[in-house]
Amino acid sequence: MPGMGGVSLFEGIVETDRWFGPLFTNMRFTRSHMPVRFRADYPLVLAQPVQRSAYANGTLDSMDIARGLDALSPADWQAYETTIVEPNTRPNRPFGAYATDTRKKRHACMREHDSVEA
């Protein structure tokens, strides 16, 4: 969704197990020479539940860093080829292919999980 002109919205995390109060958002106004219009049908806030473990120090500190191109494995290079190089050889490709593929994989995983439970 394109951004609203004249204002920038900020991101943040509200830890709901520690915060009991109204939700708020910070805005930075970027136009001082003209009015900024807020529309009732345009979202200002997006709430996305995130488990605390996803941004815990143990999770964030557990990634590996490859130092230099020689540290990349053949599998790394194949992933780069698949996700970056190959799609860019097709300038008229439909946008959103990665998101579509990810949703299909998630739905397939959910169907597989449901069939195991049944």
VENBEL-V510634 format. One line per field, one symbol per residue. phi: phi as a letter, one per 40 degrees, with the letter a starting at -180 (. if undefined). psi: psi as a letter, one per 30 degrees, with the letter a starting at -180 (. if undefined). A space follows every 10 residues. Layout:
phi=???
psi=???
This chain:
phi=.ccccgabcb babbcccbbb iccabcbbcb bcbacbbbbc cbcbbbbbcb cdccbcdccc ccccbccgcc cccdcccccc dccbcddccb cccccgcccc cccccccccc cccccccc
psi=kklkkfkkkl llkjjfffkj alklkkkjkf jfgllkkkkf gkkfkkkjkk keffgleeef fglkkkjlff fkleeeeeee eefeeeeffi fglklgeeee eeeeeeeeee eeeefef.
